[in-house]
Amino acid sequence: MTVVTTSNKPNNHIVKDATTPYTFQYTQYGVQKTITVNQTAEEETWPGGALWDIGILLAKVLVMVNKPPPTNVSSRGKGEKHVSRIRAPGIWPTSWKDATILELGCGVGLTGMVGAQLGAKLTVLTDLEVVIDRVTKPNLELNKKSFGKGQSVIATPLCWGTERDESYCRDIFQSNTNTSRGIQKRKIKKQKSGQNTAVTNTCNETQHPSNASDPKLILIGDVAYQHKPGAPSHFEALISTVLKFCKTRETLVLFGTRMRMPASADLLDMFRQDFEEIVEPVEAQEIDDSFHCNSLGRNSMITIHFFKRKVST
């Protein structure tokens, strides 16, 4: 067997090895849950083959908002954090079991799979084709027993700014929307009365067909990486794709970034041109004490941003 050696190592604070599995653990309603992902440092899939710190932090945010808020500090589990401002009304989908999630640049797929394990109806994990085939799909297969009946978790290639890939993903969300409406109509037909109301409700659902198939949540983590020499910036393509899947304020964009270089600030500024932050950015140490400067010896430079599409004037 040929052993592939590589110098690739994730520039992380916590997860420093991209060659070993990582298990994310949490408790929901007294039940211990886990998602395990394998990593690879191979050049062909780098950096998508590694688990990055922000992926863990975004997963912790999803877990945090799917737990009842603690009544006091002593009621929290050991090591658990609570950020009250991210629970404000109107931020998250009203029902997580009806939530639909799109993860862009999913890599190993941890964040999106945690969102699915928490109960999201449809989760679509996307990245470059080589990452999806060699990294994401095997991890999805590894964790397939973590998802409930009636849930869909799909891994598919999406190269930002590529119309073919975007169209395929949109078809997935549109199919989910059509299936949900079909179920609702069948339920209504079983009722002996209320048929006029059913027609009215169906019409109301289709008043805004342009955003009917948009995901309720878009996950994006640590995508402001250094361009390869001579390669064009991927920022414009990323923003273009996000805008196509987020046409109204019904979609929340959860964006995690680390200020590694000036380009990181550039991407954040680009997001702010089309989106507004509905919550004060959350710093990494608010989510996990491991990222506190006292633990790291320096500032993590990691923040989580909560964006919604700006309203046209």
Secondary structure, 3 states (H helix, E strand, C coil): CCCCCCCCCCCCCCCCCCCCCEEEEEEECCEEEEEEECCCCCHHHCCCCCCCHHHHHHHHHHHHHCCCCCCCHHHCCCCCCCCHHHHCCCCCCCCHHHCEEEEECCCCCHHHHHHHHCCCCEEEEEECHHHHHHHHHHHHHHCHHHCCCCCEEEEEECCCCCHHHHHHHHHHHHHHHHHHHHHHHHHHHCCCCCHHHHHHHHHHHCCCHHHCCCCCEEEEECCCCCCCCCCCCCHHHHHHHHHHCCCCCCCEEEEEEECCCHHHHHHHHHHHHHEEECCCCEEHHHHCHHHCHHHHCCCCCEEEEEEEECCCC
